[in-house]
Amino acid sequence: MSSLDQVPADFLFALGTLRQARCRSELHLDEIPAPSRLAPFAVALGAEVIGPGEPPAGGPVHGPAAAALARASGSDDVELATGRFILLHDPDGSAVWDGEFRIVTYIRAQLEPEMGNDELLGSVAWTWLVEALDNHQAPYRSAGGTATRVLSESFGTLSDRPNSIDIELRASWTPATPDITSHLEAWSDMVCTFAGLPPLPEGVTPLPRRPRGHV
């Protein structure tokens, strides 16, 4: 797009609501190049949660956050979770989306290897998404997603690295209005939940993890 005059008013409004979102301080959020083939208009944000650091307020940490915060203060930072948040807009609407907007997300974090065969792993990850949206009262419809377990094995000069299993959640949903504030805030909480930071949605059991690249 060469001019703001070419950008639909609804999309400009949605961009404004993204700037109003109050995301968790543990989340490092930056704008990244948006995909150009998914919709006429799009914006993308990339996020990562890095540790160690000051223990977050609100309760005890779990998973990779607990392991990272237990390391010496002079140690290297550790990536606990990463994610992408993409807002798509088609002024003509989409039958597949059931609307003019679509949110597409991706989150990845590492698990303890013994958790990789847990049959409930995918449903727990999906529950985190649904409850985050509900907790932030983010109205949506037509939600769908895939949870994937990724096994990584190292060989040769890297053979001393332990095997690892990552959980990946790819999901999308249609926001009920162009106000995306609560959706980004919910997603922010979700990335931090994957990283092992409190608070978890009520009734959801945390999964133990370890920080990427460390024993």
Residue, then its C-alpha position, 0 to 999 in steps of 0.5 A: m500500500s502506498s498511502l493511508d488513503q488506500v487502507p480501509a477505515d476498519f483496518l486502521f481502527a483495528l491497528g489503533t486497538l492493537r496499540q492500546a493492548r496492555c501486554r505482559s511485561e515479560l513479553h518482548l513484542d515487535e512488529i515483523p513483516a506480514p505475509s502478503r498472500l493471505a489477505p489484502f491487508a495484514v499486520a504481524l507481531g513477533a514475540e518472545v519470552i526470555g529468562p532469567g530475570e526478576p521473578p514475576a509477581g503473581g505467584p510461583v513460576h513453573g516449567p522453563a521459567a522456574a529452571a531459568l530463574a534458578r540459574a546464576s544471575g550471570s548466565d546467558d539468557v534463555e528463550l522460554a517461548t516464541g510466538r507470532f500474532i497476525l491480523l488479516h483483513d479482507p474488506d470483501g469478507s471471506a466465507v472461510w473466515d466468516g468475517e472480514f478479519r482473521i487472527v492467525t497465531y503460532i506459539r512454540a515452547q520446549l517440554e520435558p522429554e517425558m511429557g512428549n507422549d502425553e495424550l492430553l498435551g494437545s488438548v491442554a494447549w488448546t485449552w490455554l487458548v480458549e480460556a485466555l480468550d474467555n478470561h479477556q472477554a475477547p469475542y470470537r467465532s470459527a476458531g480452529g487450530t493444531a497442536t504438534r509435538v516436535l522431537s529434536e535429536s542431535f548428532g555428531t558434534l552436537s550429540d552431547r545435547p539431550n533430546s528435546i520435545d517442543i509443543e507448537l500451537r497453530a491457531s486462528w479465529t475470527p474476532a467478532t469486532p474490529d476491536i482487537t485489544s482483548h485478543l492481543e492481550a489474551w494471546s500475550d497471556m497465552v505465550c507467557t503460559f506456554a513459557g511457564l509463567p503465572p498465572l495460569p488459567e483457572g483449572v488448567t494444569p501446568l506442564p513441566r518444561r526445561p529451557r531451550g538449549h540447556v540441560 
